[in-house]
Amino acid sequence: MKRNLLILPLMALSLSLGIKAQASTLQDQLAAVAAAENAGKAEEQSREDARQARFDAQARQERARQAKIAADRAERQRQRDATVAADKARAVADYQADKKRDQSYEDQLRQLELDQRKLAIKREAARVAREDEYIDQELKSRAARTDVVQSEADATRNLSQGGHDLMKSEGEARVKKASSWFN
């Protein structure tokens, strides 16, 4: 097919040259055919070069477009990675802050518990140091309760004795009154 394309311009050239060729010498005719053939080849070569240039330009554009797509994709990936890294850093910072707060709270609880234990030990040491006083106080308290019970018993006995004496004297007074002549 390519060859047919080459032959057509050559035939047209040779026909136009055919009239001139009659007047020229055989050498001139051969040179003209060679020149026409060279012109056809040059034209074909220039078309091929133009086509190749267009192809190369399209290939460059396609490579540039692909490079831009790849660069955009890489940029989006970099942004996603940066966002993920920032989110991870925030999460780690939040975790560390929570952990620090928790540790601080637990430290305070431990300190409070230690203070309470120390206070209990001091209280017990003070009680042991003053144990004699506690014993004396307890004995005094028991003695006071015993005195109260004794006082209540005495009061009850005195009331009972008083009631008995009253009844006895009343009985004697009635007997005396009944034995008297003038009732």
C-alpha positions in Angstrom: 0.0 0.0 0.0 2.8 2.3 0.9 4.5 1.5 -2.3 1.3 2.4 -4.3 1.3 5.8 -2.5 4.9 6.3 -3.6 4.2 5.3 -7.2 1.3 7.7 -7.7 3.2 10.8 -7.1 6.1 9.4 -9.2 3.8 8.6 -12.1 2.3 12.1 -12.0 5.8 13.5 -11.9 7.0 11.3 -14.7 4.0 12.3 -16.8 4.7 15.9 -16.3 8.3 15.3 -16.9 7.5 13.0 -19.8 6.9 15.9 -22.0 10.1 17.5 -20.9 11.8 14.2 -21.1 11.5 14.1 -24.8 13.5 17.1 -25.1 16.1 16.1 -22.5 18.7 13.6 -22.7 18.5 10.2 -21.2 20.9 11.3 -18.5 18.6 14.2 -17.6 15.6 12.0 -17.6 17.3 9.6 -15.2 18.3 12.5 -13.0 14.8 13.8 -13.1 13.3 10.4 -12.1 15.9 10.1 -9.3 15.0 13.7 -8.2 11.3 12.9 -8.3 11.9 9.7 -6.5 14.0 11.5 -3.9 11.4 14.3 -3.6 8.7 11.6 -3.0 10.9 9.9 -0.5 11.7 13.2 1.2 8.0 14.1 1.3 7.1 10.7 2.6 9.9 11.0 5.1 8.7 14.5 6.2 5.1 13.1 6.6 6.6 10.2 8.6 8.7 12.6 10.7 5.6 14.8 11.3 3.5 11.7 12.2 6.4 10.5 14.5 6.6 14.0 16.0 2.9 14.1 16.6 3.1 10.6 18.1 6.1 11.7 20.3 4.2 14.8 21.4 1.2 12.8 22.3 3.4 10.3 24.1 5.1 13.2 26.0 1.6 14.7 26.8 0.4 11.3 28.0 3.6 10.8 30.1 3.1 14.3 31.5 -0.6 13.6 32.2 0.3 10.2 33.9 3.1 12.0 35.8 0.6 14.6 37.0 -1.9 11.9 38.0 0.8 10.1 39.8 2.0 13.3 41.5 -1.6 14.1 42.5 -2.1 10.6 43.8 1.2 10.8 45.7 0.2 14.2 47.2 -3.2 12.9 48.2 -1.6 9.8 49.8 1.0 12.1 51.5 -1.9 14.2 52.9 -3.8 11.1 54.0 -0.6 9.8 55.7 -0.1 13.2 57.3 -3.7 13.2 58.6 -3.4 9.6 59.9 -0.1 10.5 61.6 -1.6 13.6 63.1 -4.6 11.6 64.3 -2.3 9.0 65.7 -0.2 11.6 67.4 -3.4 13.2 68.9 -4.6 9.8 70.1 -1.2 9.0 71.7 -1.1 12.5 73.4 -4.7 12.0 74.7 -3.8 8.5 75.9 -0.6 9.9 77.6 -2.7 12.7 79.2 -5.3 10.3 80.5 -2.6 8.0 81.8 -0.9 10.8 83.6 -4.2 11.9 85.1 -5.0 8.4 86.2 -1.5 7.9 87.6 -1.8 11.2 89.5 -5.2 10.2 90.9 -3.8 6.8 91.9 -0.8 8.5 93.5 -3.1 10.7 95.5 -5.2 7.8 96.6 -2.1 5.9 97.7 -0.8 8.9 99.6 -4.2 9.3 101.3 -4.2 5.7 102.3 -0.6 6.0 103.6 -1.6 9.1 105.6 -4.6 7.2 107.1 -2.4 4.3 108.1 0.2 6.6 109.6 -2.6 8.3 111.6 -3.9 5.0 112.8 -0.4 4.0 113.9 0.0 7.3 115.8 -3.4 6.9 117.4 -2.6 3.3 118.5 0.9 4.5 119.8 -0.8 7.3 121.8 -3.3 4.8 123.2 -0.6 2.4 124.2 1.5 5.2 125.7 -1.6 6.3 127.8 -2.9 2.8 128.4 -2.7 3.3 132.2 -4.9 6.4 131.9 -7.4 4.5 129.8 -7.5 1.7 132.4 -7.9 4.2 135.2 -10.7 5.9 133.3 -12.4 2.7 132.7 -12.2 1.6 136.3 -13.5 5.0 137.4 -16.4 4.6 135.0 -17.2 1.2 136.4 -17.0 2.5 139.9 -19.3 5.3 139.1 -21.8 2.9 137.6 -21.5 0.7 140.7 -22.1 3.8 142.9 -25.2 4.7 140.9 -26.6 1.2 141.2 -25.7 1.3 145.0 -27.4 4.7 145.4 -30.5 3.5 143.6 -30.6 0.4 145.8 -30.2 2.5 148.9 -32.9 4.9 147.8 -35.2 2.0 147.1 -34.4 0.5 150.5 -34.9 3.8 152.2 -38.3 4.3 150.5 -39.3 0.8 151.4 -38.1 1.2 155.0 -39.9 4.6 155.2 -43.1 3.1 153.9 -42.8 0.2 156.4 -42.2 2.6 159.3 -45.2 4.7 158.2 -47.5 1.7 158.0 -46.2 0.5 161.3 -46.8 3.8 163.1 -50.2 4.2 161.4 -51.1 0.7 162.5 -50.0 1.5 166.1 -52.0 4.8 166.0 -55.1 2.9 164.9 -54.6 0.3 167.6 -54.2 3.0 170.2 -57.3 4.9 168.9 -59.3 1.7 169.0 -58.2 0.9 172.6 -59.1 4.3 173.9 -62.4 4.9 175.6 -63.5 7.8 173.8 -63.7 6.9 170.2 
